[in-house]
Structures are given as C-alpha cells and as structure tokens.
C-alpha cells in the first residue's frame, strides 16, 4: 500500500490566510478525509490525509497523502501479516497532530511512537473548522499536550530558584 504524495505547485493560491511567519508557533496537522473537504474518516479506512501547516493566525496546505487500498480482485482476504498501519504512520512523519473520527489501539500506539498526537473528534467537521479549532487552542494558554506538540515551554517565572 504505497503512499502517493500530492502537492500544489502554485503556492500563491496555497495560503488560506497569507504567509506563515517564521517566528510563530507552528503545527503540522494531518486530517483523515474521504473528500479533501472534511474530517470524515477513521484512521484505518482513510484513503487520504490532508496535511496543513498551521500558526495561530495562518494556515497553508502542504500536501495530500493518498493510499491505494484496492483488492487484487481475486476474492482472497488480506493475509494477517499485511501491515496497513505502518505505511500510513510513515507517510505522516513530521506531523504534530492527527485528526480522525476513530483510531484503534494498535494504530494509536504506532502514531504516538512516531511523535504524532492523535485527536479524535466525535463528528465529521470541515477542514477549515478543524484548522480554526487548532488556531483557537494555540492562542493564550494551550493545553499541556498541545504545548508539547508546539515545542513551547511554559514560563516558570513564578518559581524562585534562589531558595
């Protein structure tokens, strides 16, 4: 199940809200999708992942990763040794967050080992809505798991190290 990476060449039309500042906190997010418009797939059944770079004010489409999960038309079932999870995790290398409708335990463990934080949403949601959700969480006081994904250290100014 090799991954196919598709990228836009015309970057002028690639930005949703302008250039991404170099000094801003940045997350690379992957969104499990069937139609490239919405988060609407489970990790295991997702044939596509939309990958975006997101800052608190801007977002830019990076690429779509597609998987060809077609049977060989022989009617035979896949052998148990076939790894459908590994190639997906490898294709998402470099992402900080993975948005899915559902993900199984073994897949979630592989995703976490690859330093990608899985985020399950209960219902399908548009990709712009997912991006807006991430941007809202990035501003102010993000939750600890998001600060870790962003590589932001929390200020500890209130601690007196001279004691």
Residue pairs with C-beta under 8 A, 6 or more apart in sequence:
1 67
1 68
1 69
1 84
1 87
2 67
2 68
2 87
3 65
3 66
3 67
3 87
3 88
3 90
3 91
4 65
4 66
4 67
4 68
5 63
5 64
5 65
5 91
6 63
6 64
6 65
6 66
7 62
7 63
7 64
8 14
8 61
8 63
14 60
14 61
15 58
15 59
15 60
16 58
16 59
16 60
16 61
16 128
16 131
17 57
17 58
17 59
18 57
18 58
19 58
20 26
20 53
20 55
20 58
20 60
21 55
21 57
21 58
24 55
24 56
24 57
24 58
25 55
25 56
25 138
25 150
25 151
25 152
26 53
26 54
26 55
26 150
27 53
27 54
27 55
27 96
27 97
27 134
27 138
27 149
27 150
28 51
28 52
28 53
28 54
28 62
28 94
28 95
28 96
28 97
29 51
29 52
29 54
29 95
29 96
29 97
29 98
29 99
29 130
29 131
29 134
30 49
30 50
30 51
30 65
30 92
30 95
30 97
30 98
30 99
30 116
31 39
31 49
31 50
31 51
31 52
31 99
31 127
31 130
32 39
32 40
32 41
32 42
32 43
32 46
32 48
32 49
32 98
32 99
32 100
32 101
33 39
33 40
33 41
33 46
33 48
33 49
33 50
33 127
34 40
34 41
34 46
34 47
34 48
36 48
36 50
36 64
36 127
37 126
37 127
38 124
38 125
38 126
38 127
39 99
39 100
39 101
39 121
39 124
39 125
39 126
39 127
39 130
40 101
40 124
41 47
41 48
41 100
41 101
42 100
42 101
42 102
42 103
43 88
43 98
43 100
43 102
43 103
43 104
43 107
43 108
43 111
43 118
44 84
44 85
44 103
44 104
44 107
46 67
46 88
46 100
47 66
47 67
47 68
47 69
48 64
48 65
48 66
48 67
49 64
49 65
49 88
49 91
49 92
49 98
50 61
50 64
50 127
51 61
51 62
51 63
51 64
51 65
51 92
51 95
52 59
52 60
52 61
52 62
52 127
52 131
53 59
53 60
53 62
54 131
54 134
54 135
54 138
55 135
55 138
56 135
56 138
56 139
57 135
59 131
59 135
65 91
65 92
67 87
67 88
67 91
69 84
71 78
78 84
85 106
85 107
85 110
86 110
88 107
89 107
89 110
89 111
89 114
89 116
90 114
92 98
92 111
92 114
92 116
93 114
95 116
96 115
96 116
96 117
96 149
96 150
97 116
97 117
97 118
97 119
97 134
97 149
98 111
98 116
98 117
98 118
98 119
99 119
99 121
99 130
100 118
100 119
100 120
100 121
101 120
101 121
101 122
101 123
101 124
102 120
103 111
103 118
103 120
108 118
111 118
112 118
117 145
117 146
117 148
117 149
121 130
125 133
137 143
137 146
138 146
138 150
142 150
142 152
147 153
147 154
